[in-house]
Amino acid sequence: MDVKAIVSQMTLEEKAALCSGKDFWHLQTPERLGIKPVMVSDGPCGIRKQADAADHLGLNASVPATSYPTGSCMACSFDRALFRESGVTLGQACQAEQLSVLLGPAANIKRSPLCGRNFEYLSEDPYLTGELAASYIDGVQSQNVGVSLKHFAANNQEYHRMSSDSVVDERTLREIYLAGFETAVRKSKPWTVMCAYNRVNGTYAAENKRLLTDILRDEWGFDGYVVSDWGATTADRVKCLEAGMDLEMPGKNAANDKQLVEAVKNGTMDEKVLDTAAERILTVVLRYLDNRKPETVIDFEADHEKARKIAAESMVLLKNDGVLPLKKDAKIAFIGEFARTPRFQGGGSSNVNAYKVTSALEAAGTMGLQVSFAPGYAIQTAEPDEAMLREAAETAKNADVAVVFVGITDAMESEGFDRRTLSMPKNHEALVEAVSKVQKNTVVVVMCGGCITMPWLDDVRGVLYAYLGGEAVGPATLDLLFGDVNPSGKLAESFPKRLEDNPSYLYYFGDEQNRTEYREGVFVGYRYYDKKNIDVLFPFGYGLSYTTFAYSDLKLDKAEMQDTDTLTVTVKVKNTGAVRGKEVVQLYVGMPESRTLRPDKELKGFEKVELEPGEEKTVSFTLSKRAFAYYRTDIQDWYVESGAYTIMAAKSSREIACTASVQITSTTEIKRVYTMDSTVEEIMESPTGRAVMEKLVAGSGLVPSGESEGPDLGAGTAHMMEVMMREMPLRSLIAFGGDSVPEGLGETLLSQLNA
Ligand code: BGC
């Protein structure tokens, strides 16, 4: 069907109605013209289709659905194929449940470990976020169902989530908070993008034309519709529409529809703006309606197994002194209520009505294992219970090994509010302490959406970080504990030693004007800990395996290149242990001698490879301009500084296995207006400037030549001369040159530079 033709037949009122929902989850399509209403649902880690009473907080019932591991868990898989696969399964479920759009993935950056919604978000790193979000989108949309990439943008806290103002400088916005969205939009063309609740630099995301139109559409080529987060539309509906916020959800806000109609009628808004929004929405609606697969059925049992596989590929083994994998014939005690009643998903809009939840205790029963159990704590309280602790210690003592299941409760972590501490509840801490005192073989399994501190780390022999592992959390945990699956997850976020170490710590909760200043700039997560050389509990990219890997032979296909060339990087990785395993090979790039304040290293590539014992594979990466660039605000573009870059193949952000170096030359002409105040360094930045300057310096005697007679300057003085020269304004250079500088030389030079 021709969308433009349909829109041309719609009345003004019908077009306005299409730009806001019919109810909580449906769109108000022009049924008069034969277009059926369509439904959207949350996302992202399972579908939350509400049949009856609707809400956006996960409170009322929804249809049974498979609960997959949350974003924070799944991101640790560092596995694009897994994300795509899970997207395909979710897309199929949407077809079966007649959903046109799945509200996810959630691609906001984990700025602080306190964000209550970190469990839904992927990483502190924009490259990882963008790559994984893109794969998820590809998967869902391959089933002719759309996604809604959310929450655009700079929505990194739950505190005052509907009104806070994220005050972010341009470079930080581009490099950290937009980059993941940019990758996902450019690579995978999401059908819809959801604008965030918050303000960004003073303007609500819903009214933010710069974000929703200039950047999202004009720069990145987004061609779907922008939907408001539920209730994010401001009082000025016209301004939102003009900014590029096409669809208001939920509906029906008759007053807002009226605003749109009135604005067209009284000439304050061009009807074309409304037509464009209507066309965008209808295009997506029809793409879905024209490609329905009504025969699709959900195989809940098969999907449960998929959820198990995803969880086992994602959970991270943080500590193992040899206690793991456990032997199936050992006398094992499972301690902690989470072993029986697991925490497997987060609270709020992503909360699904799980088809079936299998606990570790239940899974152990199914596997025929003899496991004793003591709850150790009650979930509803944080207060330790002495009797329960005693019972737990007794049970642990009578076993060969104790596995303690602890974490963070729903009451401490959810959409809608932020955490106030990285500590586990007191009763969980007390349980680890009580058990590890009496049982030297203690392993801890942590169920939590984000990171925690671990004052007990030295007292236990193993730690498996399960995150929020979805409905099959129990069997997945056992797969890893018993070594049926070899752990391969790597942390997608840094675990600081103390909350106070986090770079956003001082500014996180904003000021009395509700402004949250992102003063740490681009130094988020490992970018900060590395630069400041701060010890962390566990670094970004870290995770253990039951085997070991050796890296060798890092090779670059060129030693020198221009920023327009691509660089091929290869590295050999060998499984040097006794069992099959998967390794996430990470590639970081840094520029040690940069003149700009930059992180020491940034993730620019990763590949997950599976290796048999003794097997070796060559892993290959291609790096192009963006891998070396930073966002330069004076030219409002990505810029590669000329110089040497270090390429690092790494096991984690703190374990670099091999390095190599490449020399890159910038091809960007910096279009600045040169004046007598421009420094030699600035002038030398442009290829024209370099040529002119070299000639000038060579012929003028402005710099003492190495061959000149006179006192030996010594290394320190020579360095001083070099630095002073570099930083000298043109006017001073000429003044110091005295008579040797021909009259008018400065003016001639400037006219050449500014030509
Ligand atoms: C959340 C969104 C969600 C929407 C609909 C909002 O409160 O921020 O992520 O998609 O509700 O449930």
Residues whose N, C-alpha, C, O or C-beta is under 5 A from the ligand:
A	BS01	BGC	D42 D55 H56 L103 D229 W230 S349
